[in-house]
């Protein structure tokens, strides 16, 4: 059984977020492997968003831990970069720990 896009909250938003972005923000594992048009995977976008719960959901849904951004960064490296750029926000440390615990390099 599949829900409609509207009932699943995937209809997109008026603030410019696409249905894919909304699904990633909600931690919907059905889109874990999806790739947005500019080459960023949902996992990489979620790392930037800084939600450990979303990362855990995507990792448990077998998101690709080796996917690279158009700039060549893998999710773990992104978490490390965001940790430093954020001044040490614990969310990014938690994300990095989650990713490395699942074998990300």
C-alpha positions in Angstrom: 0.0 0.0 0.0 1.4 3.4 -0.9 0.2 6.7 0.3 -0.7 9.5 -2.1 2.0 12.3 -2.4 -0.3 14.7 -0.5 -1.1 12.4 2.4 2.5 11.5 2.7 3.5 15.1 2.8 5.4 15.0 -0.4 3.5 17.6 -2.4 6.3 20.2 -2.0 6.1 23.5 -0.3 5.5 27.1 -1.4 8.8 28.2 0.0 10.7 26.5 -2.9 11.4 23.2 -1.3 10.7 20.3 -3.7 8.9 17.1 -2.7 12.3 15.4 -2.5 13.6 18.0 -0.1 10.5 17.8 2.0 10.8 14.0 2.2 14.4 14.3 3.2 13.6 16.8 5.9 10.9 14.4 7.2 13.3 11.5 7.3 11.4 9.5 4.7 13.5 6.4 4.0 11.7 5.7 0.7 13.8 8.5 -0.9 17.1 7.6 0.7 18.8 6.7 -2.6 17.3 9.6 -4.7 19.6 12.1 -6.2 18.6 15.7 -6.8 19.3 17.3 -10.2 22.5 19.0 -9.2 24.2 15.8 -8.1 23.7 16.0 -4.3 22.2 12.8 -2.7 19.6 13.1 -0.1 22.1 11.9 2.5 24.5 14.7 1.6 21.7 17.3 1.8 20.6 15.8 5.2 24.2 16.0 6.5 24.2 19.7 5.7 20.8 20.0 7.5 22.3 18.7 10.7 19.6 16.3 11.9 21.1 13.1 13.4 17.6 11.5 13.3 17.3 12.0 9.6 20.8 10.7 9.0 20.0 7.6 11.1 16.9 7.0 9.1 18.7 7.3 5.8 21.6 5.1 6.8 19.2 2.4 8.1 17.5 2.6 4.7 20.9 1.8 3.1 21.7 5.3 1.8 25.0 5.3 -0.2 27.7 6.2 2.2 30.2 6.6 -0.6 28.2 9.0 -2.7 30.1 12.2 -3.5 28.9 15.8 -4.0 29.8 17.6 -7.2 32.8 18.9 -5.2 34.0 15.4 -4.3 32.9 15.2 -0.7 31.5 12.1 0.8 28.9 12.3 3.7 31.4 11.7 6.5 33.7 14.4 5.2 30.7 16.8 4.9 29.8 16.1 8.5 33.4 16.9 9.6 33.5 20.1 7.6 30.1 21.3 8.9 31.2 20.4 12.5 34.2 22.7 12.1 32.3 25.5 10.3 29.5 25.4 12.9 32.0 26.0 15.7 31.6 22.5 17.0 27.9 21.9 17.0 27.3 18.5 18.6 24.7 17.5 15.9 27.5 17.3 13.3 29.7 15.2 15.7 26.8 12.9 16.3 26.2 12.6 12.5 29.9 11.9 11.9 29.9 9.2 14.6 26.8 7.6 13.1 28.3 7.6 9.6 31.7 6.3 10.7 30.0 3.7 12.9 28.4 2.3 9.7 31.7 2.2 7.9 31.7 5.5 6.1 35.1 6.8 5.1 
